[in-house]
Amino acid sequence: MGLRSADEYRASLRDNRVLWYRGEQIGCVLDNADLRVAVDHSAIDFEVGHNPAYRDLAVATDPETGDDYSAYYRIPRSTDDLLARMRLIETTTALGGTLLSIKDVGSDAMFALLGLLQGEELERLRAFYDRARDQDLAVAVAQTDVKGDRTKTPSQQADPDLHVRVIDSSDEGITVRGAKVHTSLTPNCNEILVLPTRAMKAEDADYAIAFAVPPDTPGLSMYVSPYSAGNRHTWEFPVSSKHKMLETLTVFDDVFVPWERVFCYRRPELAGPIALAFVEYHRFTAVSYKLPLLDALVGCAAEIARMNGVISAGHIRDKLTQLVIYNETVRTLIEAAARRGKVGSDGYCRPDSATTNIAKYTFATGYHSAVRAVQDCAGGLLVTGPGGEDWDNPEIRPVLEKYFAAAAPASERLAMMNLISDLTVRDFGGYHAVLAVHAEGSIEAEKMQIFRAYDSARSLGLARRLAGID
């Protein structure tokens, strides 16, 4: 099939998937106004492949067949490949109003599994990857279990369904039950790739599974989060009126999975390595897709300070400088993670784990301070300014234009205020703030991985030599 068009992607979503939204079951994700915004946003990943301006970045070619395919599915085999992937993700996220699109996460997971599995499991996964690449499918990932009491392992929970588990098997396949939460993009994907979320012991073997299912598989239901619900005025909500990512509680109620779609079956020794292998790629993606957001924060702060007439104030320049330092530190770190990447014996290049996690930690721990600086440069109009209906009213608008003008016309100043408010104050801003702390792993998880991944030989060797021990 090769590269699909955006309309071909949209058409592929018309099936029998079960979606619940705001208390009601809906028919098709394309027919609901709120959810359609997310579909059109995800279509960006299909549009770039047909746009000559982005072709070199978004399209890869199979050297054996000469067939084109989405560069998201190009397996990184060098540091240059990692840098190209970073730039692709950054570009599509910038086109998507600071929000990632749909092909990133699933390809991260497939890369992780391809480099880890062996034997028949690898053959099954390879066939799934080939189909996703050749048919240009959108693959979502369901990894985070609802977990229940976190002091207990999966098998110790009072309710055994709080982690996804296998409940039956036959010659044809397995049957699974349970739920995953924070599952991004599942309502508008073509495949759902399910991964274990943590290390497991022998008694948790029923939970040590990985598999893929189409979203319309019988017994699978998705309960869509209502954040950013409702019709949005494009002037008042310049980003979130056009860009949205759907999050769900994804429930597996005795879902049958054929063996050819099962990539890990009752192998607790693989559960932890699978989770960590996914993180190696996915946190690299995470920082890559944050870069346009950080660029936007710097640009918004500088421009609104100019429009307010305070750009020369010392404390404003200090805030702008700190924003630039934060932005460029994160960018430099994720580029270093790519350049420090190493090619394994399997021929796959992985970003440097320690540097990737340092980049993610730096972004996560600095984000809320950056938002505060931008809001300080902007002022109280972020929450007291006029709405879109006021701006559209010919009787009201002259009043607004008169009294909200500053060093820039009111039309420009209020437009910038609305952008900053959308990114940092309103529900879309709150979404970004929570993502900064919890998405792709918590801050504590990043610290743990930094400690694990850091090669201390150089530092310890120097310390011992300087102390005269060696």
VMD Tcl script that draws the C-alpha trace (Angstrom):
set ca {
  {0.00 0.00 0.00}
  {2.89 2.39 0.72}
  {2.17 5.87 2.06}
  {-1.51 6.43 2.81}
  {-3.19 9.77 2.34}
  {-4.86 11.57 5.23}
  {-8.28 10.68 3.81}
  {-7.31 7.01 3.52}
  {-6.28 7.11 7.17}
  {-9.61 8.67 8.15}
  {-11.56 6.08 6.17}
  {-9.73 3.26 7.96}
  {-11.31 4.33 11.26}
  {-14.84 3.38 10.21}
  {-15.33 0.05 11.96}
  {-17.07 -1.42 14.99}
  {-14.75 -0.18 17.76}
  {-16.58 0.46 21.04}
  {-16.10 4.03 22.29}
  {-17.68 5.65 25.32}
  {-17.51 9.44 25.60}
  {-19.15 11.74 28.13}
  {-21.53 9.05 29.37}
  {-22.67 7.74 26.00}
  {-21.52 5.14 23.50}
  {-20.70 6.81 20.20}
  {-20.86 5.29 16.78}
  {-17.72 6.39 14.95}
  {-14.84 8.55 16.06}
  {-15.21 10.53 12.83}
  {-18.79 11.50 13.55}
  {-18.27 13.12 16.95}
  {-17.21 16.78 16.74}
  {-14.90 16.65 19.79}
  {-13.15 13.45 18.75}
  {-12.91 14.42 15.09}
  {-10.49 17.18 16.12}
  {-8.08 14.48 17.31}
  {-8.47 12.52 14.07}
  {-7.69 15.55 11.94}
  {-4.71 16.32 14.17}
  {-3.33 12.79 13.77}
  {-3.76 13.08 10.01}
  {-0.72 15.39 10.04}
  {1.51 12.31 10.09}
  {-0.06 11.18 6.82}
  {-0.07 14.62 5.19}
  {3.67 15.22 5.60}
  {4.55 12.19 3.51}
  {2.79 13.75 0.51}
  {4.09 17.28 1.01}
  {7.22 17.99 -1.08}
  {8.47 20.38 1.63}
  {8.79 17.49 4.10}
  {9.41 14.51 1.84}
  {13.12 14.11 2.63}
  {12.29 14.06 6.33}
  {9.05 12.04 6.32}
  {9.66 9.37 3.67}
  {12.05 6.42 3.70}
  {12.76 4.01 0.85}
  {13.29 0.26 1.08}
  {16.71 -0.33 -0.56}
  {15.67 -3.82 -1.73}
  {12.25 -3.07 -3.25}
  {12.48 0.66 -3.88}
  {9.13 1.13 -2.16}
  {8.52 4.24 -0.10}
  {7.26 4.05 3.47}
  {6.83 6.40 6.42}
  {10.15 7.39 7.97}
  {8.58 6.80 11.38}
  {9.05 3.10 10.65}
  {12.70 3.40 9.66}
  {14.62 1.32 12.21}
  {17.47 3.45 13.62}
  {20.78 1.88 12.65}
  {23.04 4.88 13.20}
  {23.23 8.07 15.20}
  {22.26 9.95 12.03}
  {19.05 7.90 11.92}
  {18.29 8.91 15.51}
  {18.87 12.57 14.70}
  {16.63 12.30 11.64}
  {13.90 10.73 13.77}
  {14.24 13.53 16.31}
  {13.83 16.15 13.59}
  {10.83 14.35 12.09}
  {9.08 14.22 15.45}
  {9.96 17.85 16.16}
  {8.65 18.94 12.76}
  {5.29 17.15 12.96}
  {4.79 18.33 16.54}
  {5.40 21.92 15.47}
  {2.85 21.45 12.68}
  {0.55 20.00 15.33}
  {0.53 23.02 17.58}
  {3.02 21.57 20.15}
  {1.19 18.21 20.35}
  {2.63 14.95 19.04}
  {0.73 13.11 16.34}
  {0.13 9.35 16.08}
  {2.96 7.31 14.53}
  {5.62 8.05 17.14}
  {4.65 5.85 20.08}
  {3.80 2.65 18.24}
  {7.03 2.68 16.26}
  {8.97 3.22 19.52}
  {7.42 0.06 20.94}
  {8.08 -2.00 17.83}
  {11.73 -0.95 17.74}
  {12.07 -2.03 21.37}
  {10.53 -5.44 20.77}
  {12.45 -6.05 17.54}
  {15.71 -5.57 19.40}
  {14.74 -7.77 22.34}
  {12.67 -10.76 21.19}
  {14.04 -13.95 19.74}
  {12.83 -17.07 17.95}
  {9.15 -17.48 17.13}
  {8.17 -14.42 19.14}
  {10.50 -12.28 17.04}
  {9.11 -13.78 13.81}
  {5.57 -12.86 14.87}
  {6.60 -9.34 15.84}
  {8.56 -8.91 12.60}
  {5.48 -9.88 10.59}
  {3.41 -7.35 12.55}
  {6.01 -4.62 12.03}
  {6.24 -5.37 8.29}
  {2.46 -5.08 7.96}
  {2.35 -1.83 9.94}
  {5.15 -0.34 7.82}
  {3.92 -1.59 4.44}
  {0.26 -0.65 5.07}
  {1.18 2.62 6.81}
  {-0.82 1.81 9.93}
  {-1.22 3.97 13.01}
  {-0.23 1.88 16.03}
  {-1.08 2.96 19.58}
  {0.48 1.50 22.73}
  {-1.35 0.36 25.85}
  {1.21 -0.18 28.60}
  {0.18 1.36 31.93}
  {-2.01 -0.96 33.97}
  {-4.53 0.54 36.37}
  {-2.39 -1.18 39.07}
  {-4.72 -1.02 42.10}
  {-2.79 -1.15 45.42}
  {0.76 -0.35 44.42}
  {2.22 -1.99 47.50}
  {1.21 -5.31 45.95}
  {2.34 -7.20 42.87}
  {-0.12 -8.01 40.08}
  {-0.86 -11.48 41.44}
  {-1.39 -10.14 44.99}
  {-4.19 -7.72 44.12}
  {-7.63 -8.36 45.64}
  {-9.03 -7.96 42.12}
  {-6.88 -9.97 39.68}
  {-7.93 -7.82 36.71}
  {-6.05 -4.68 37.76}
  {-3.20 -5.66 35.48}
  {-3.94 -7.14 32.05}
  {-3.59 -10.93 32.25}
  {-4.13 -14.09 30.26}
  {-7.08 -16.12 31.54}
  {-7.17 -18.92 28.95}
  {-5.23 -20.36 26.04}
  {-5.88 -22.84 23.23}
  {-4.33 -23.97 19.99}
  {-5.79 -20.86 18.34}
  {-4.63 -18.20 20.77}
  {-5.07 -16.62 24.20}
  {-7.88 -14.80 26.00}
  {-7.01 -11.71 28.05}
  {-8.77 -9.63 30.68}
  {-8.00 -6.40 32.53}
  {-7.51 -2.72 31.76}
  {-4.86 -0.24 30.70}
  {-5.03 3.47 31.52}
  {-3.49 6.63 30.01}
  {-3.69 4.90 26.63}
  {-3.05 7.70 24.16}
  {-4.42 7.66 20.62}
  {-6.32 4.36 20.90}
  {-9.69 5.71 19.69}
  {-8.20 6.75 16.34}
  {-5.52 4.12 15.71}
  {-5.45 1.04 13.48}
  {-3.75 -1.30 15.94}
  {-3.22 -1.42 19.71}
  {0.10 -2.88 20.87}
  {-0.11 -4.04 24.50}
  {3.05 -4.21 26.63}
  {3.79 -5.17 30.25}
  {4.34 -2.22 32.53}
  {6.84 -3.50 35.09}
  {9.28 -6.20 36.15}
  {7.58 -9.39 37.30}
  {8.28 -12.59 39.22}
  {7.30 -16.18 38.51}
  {4.00 -15.84 40.37}
  {3.04 -12.99 38.02}
  {3.51 -15.03 34.85}
  {-0.12 -14.60 33.72}
  {0.53 -10.85 33.50}
  {3.80 -11.11 31.56}
  {2.27 -10.80 28.11}
  {2.62 -8.63 25.02}
  {0.28 -8.71 22.04}
  {-1.50 -6.63 19.40}
  {-5.20 -6.33 18.57}
  {-7.29 -4.19 16.22}
  {-9.33 -1.59 18.11}
  {-12.64 -3.16 17.01}
  {-11.82 -6.57 18.52}
  {-14.85 -8.01 20.35}
  {-14.64 -7.46 24.11}
  {-12.43 -4.37 23.83}
  {-13.95 -1.08 25.03}
  {-12.46 2.40 25.27}
  {-13.63 5.09 27.70}
  {-12.40 8.43 26.36}
  {-11.27 11.22 28.69}
  {-13.41 14.38 28.29}
  {-10.60 16.93 28.67}
  {-10.86 19.79 26.16}
  {-14.48 18.87 25.44}
  {-16.90 21.20 23.70}
  {-16.90 23.63 20.83}
  {-14.00 26.11 20.96}
  {-13.75 29.53 19.42}
  {-10.64 29.52 17.21}
  {-9.65 33.07 18.25}
  {-9.95 32.31 21.95}
  {-8.42 28.80 21.71}
  {-5.96 29.06 18.79}
  {-4.26 25.72 19.46}
  {-6.68 23.45 21.29}
  {-9.53 24.21 18.87}
  {-7.49 22.48 16.14}
  {-5.26 19.97 17.95}
  {-6.15 17.23 20.38}
  {-4.90 13.83 21.52}
  {-7.38 11.34 22.95}
  {-6.66 9.43 26.16}
  {-8.62 6.40 27.29}
  {-9.22 3.72 29.84}
  {-8.94 0.66 27.60}
  {-10.76 -2.41 28.93}
  {-10.14 -5.98 27.78}
  {-13.20 -8.05 28.68}
  {-12.22 -11.59 27.67}
  {-10.58 -10.49 24.43}
  {-9.32 -13.27 22.15}
  {-5.86 -12.82 20.61}
  {-4.60 -15.23 17.88}
  {-1.14 -16.68 18.47}
  {0.32 -14.81 15.50}
  {-0.42 -11.58 17.40}
  {1.14 -12.74 20.70}
  {4.75 -11.58 21.16}
  {5.35 -12.51 24.80}
  {3.42 -15.21 26.65}
  {3.79 -15.88 30.38}
  {7.46 -14.89 30.44}
  {8.03 -12.85 33.60}
  {11.76 -12.65 32.92}
  {10.96 -10.57 29.81}
  {8.40 -8.19 31.35}
  {10.92 -5.78 32.87}
  {13.30 -5.77 29.90}
  {10.39 -5.07 27.52}
  {9.24 -2.12 29.64}
  {12.78 -0.69 29.82}
  {13.49 -1.26 26.12}
  {10.35 0.69 25.22}
  {11.40 3.51 27.56}
  {14.80 3.75 25.84}
  {13.14 4.87 22.63}
  {10.00 6.48 24.00}
  {11.68 9.00 26.31}
  {13.86 10.03 23.39}
  {10.64 10.63 21.43}
  {9.17 12.42 24.44}
  {11.86 15.08 24.59}
  {11.90 15.41 20.79}
  {8.22 16.31 20.74}
  {8.64 18.82 23.58}
  {11.06 20.98 21.61}
  {8.39 22.97 19.70}
  {6.56 23.64 22.98}
  {9.72 25.09 24.50}
  {10.38 27.18 21.39}
  {6.80 28.46 21.62}
  {7.23 29.44 25.28}
  {10.35 31.47 24.49}
  {8.71 33.17 21.51}
  {5.48 33.90 23.38}
  {7.26 35.42 26.36}
  {9.46 37.67 24.22}
  {6.64 38.80 21.96}
  {4.11 39.54 24.71}
  {6.78 41.45 26.66}
  {7.37 43.59 23.57}
  {3.64 44.09 23.04}
  {3.19 45.08 26.68}
  {6.05 47.57 26.40}
  {8.20 45.92 29.07}
  {10.81 44.18 26.92}
  {13.58 46.45 28.27}
  {12.84 45.82 31.93}
  {15.72 44.05 33.65}
  {13.61 41.40 35.35}
  {11.86 40.59 32.05}
  {15.17 40.16 30.25}
  {16.32 37.89 33.06}
  {13.22 35.71 32.63}
  {13.72 35.57 28.87}
  {17.35 34.57 29.36}
  {16.36 31.79 31.75}
  {13.79 30.53 29.24}
  {16.42 30.45 26.50}
  {18.86 28.57 28.76}
  {16.17 26.02 29.65}
  {15.11 25.55 26.03}
  {18.61 25.17 24.63}
  {19.74 22.89 27.48}
  {16.95 20.43 26.74}
  {17.61 20.59 22.99}
  {21.35 20.09 23.41}
  {20.82 17.14 25.74}
  {18.48 15.26 23.41}
  {20.80 15.87 20.46}
  {23.65 14.53 22.61}
  {21.54 11.46 23.45}
  {21.29 10.76 19.71}
  {24.95 11.45 18.99}
  {25.98 9.25 21.92}
  {23.75 6.43 20.68}
  {25.30 3.00 20.31}
  {24.68 0.28 17.76}
  {24.02 -3.08 19.39}
  {24.91 -6.54 18.14}
  {21.45 -6.65 16.53}
  {22.37 -3.68 14.32}
  {19.89 -1.31 16.00}
  {21.06 2.08 17.25}
  {19.65 3.12 20.61}
  {19.86 6.60 22.11}
  {22.14 6.90 25.12}
  {19.94 6.02 28.08}
  {21.56 8.23 30.72}
  {21.58 11.32 28.49}
  {18.00 10.70 27.32}
  {16.76 10.50 30.89}
  {18.77 13.56 31.91}
  {17.11 15.44 29.05}
  {13.66 14.26 30.14}
  {14.40 15.07 33.80}
  {15.65 18.54 32.88}
  {12.51 19.21 30.88}
  {10.13 17.85 33.52}
  {11.66 19.60 36.53}
  {12.02 22.94 34.74}
  {8.66 23.11 32.97}
  {6.50 24.69 35.64}
  {9.08 27.40 36.33}
  {9.20 28.15 32.60}
  {5.42 28.47 32.46}
  {5.47 30.83 35.44}
  {8.04 33.02 33.70}
  {5.91 33.23 30.55}
  {2.82 34.09 32.56}
  {4.77 36.76 34.46}
  {5.79 38.36 31.17}
  {2.19 38.30 29.94}
  {0.10 39.55 32.86}
  {-3.41 39.09 34.21}
  {-5.15 39.37 30.85}
  {-4.42 35.66 30.49}
  {-7.47 35.04 32.64}
  {-9.40 38.33 32.50}
  {-9.32 39.03 28.77}
  {-12.37 39.03 26.45}
  {-13.84 35.96 24.82}
  {-14.22 35.11 21.18}
  {-17.90 36.06 21.06}
  {-17.03 39.53 22.40}
  {-14.35 39.96 19.76}
  {-16.77 38.94 17.01}
  {-19.45 41.44 18.12}
  {-19.17 44.63 16.01}
  {-20.52 46.73 18.89}
  {-18.02 45.43 21.44}
  {-14.92 45.08 19.31}
  {-14.15 48.84 18.97}
  {-14.17 49.11 22.76}
  {-11.74 46.21 23.07}
  {-9.50 47.60 20.36}
  {-9.36 50.97 22.11}
  {-8.65 49.83 25.64}
  {-6.47 46.77 25.05}
  {-3.98 48.43 22.73}
  {-0.46 48.82 24.14}
  {2.89 48.79 22.33}
  {1.07 46.69 19.74}
  {-2.49 46.82 18.38}
  {-5.11 45.13 20.53}
  {-5.78 42.55 17.80}
  {-2.19 41.29 17.95}
  {-1.79 41.63 21.70}
  {-4.98 39.75 22.51}
  {-4.18 37.05 19.95}
  {-0.84 36.48 21.68}
  {-2.54 36.49 25.09}
  {-4.95 33.82 23.86}
  {-2.11 31.68 22.57}
  {-0.27 31.88 25.90}
  {-3.47 31.22 27.81}
  {-4.26 28.18 25.65}
  {-0.74 26.80 26.16}
  {-0.34 27.53 29.87}
  {-3.59 28.48 31.65}
  {-6.64 26.71 30.24}
  {-7.29 22.97 30.16}
  {-4.85 22.37 27.31}
  {-2.19 24.11 29.38}
  {-3.08 21.94 32.36}
  {-2.78 18.89 30.13}
  {0.74 19.94 29.11}
  {1.63 20.57 32.77}
  {0.59 17.07 33.85}
  {2.30 15.49 30.84}
  {5.53 17.22 31.89}
  {5.48 15.44 35.25}
  {4.01 12.04 34.39}
  {4.07 11.25 30.67}
  {6.64 8.70 29.45}
  {7.52 7.95 33.07}
  {7.61 9.96 36.25}
  {10.44 12.17 37.43}
  {11.41 9.51 39.96}
  {11.54 6.87 37.22}
  {13.87 9.09 35.23}
  {16.16 9.57 38.23}
  {16.28 5.81 38.78}
  {17.21 5.19 35.16}
  {19.89 7.90 35.23}
  {21.47 6.19 38.24}
  {21.26 2.77 36.56}
  {22.56 3.90 33.18}
  {25.40 6.18 34.22}
  {28.79 4.61 33.55}
  {30.72 5.49 36.69}
  {34.00 3.86 35.66}
  {35.56 7.14 34.49}
  {34.60 9.06 37.63}
  {35.50 6.30 40.07}
  {38.78 5.62 38.31}
  {39.78 9.28 38.50}
  {38.78 9.54 42.16}
  {40.79 6.45 43.11}
  {43.83 7.65 41.17}
  {43.72 11.11 42.75}
  {43.37 9.51 46.19}
  {46.45 7.38 45.52}
  {44.52 4.11 45.82}
  {45.30 2.92 42.27}
}
mol new
graphics top color blue
foreach p $ca { graphics top sphere $p radius 0.5 }
foreach p [lrange $ca 0 end-1] q [lrange $ca 1 end] { graphics top cylinder $p $q radius 0.2 }
display resetview
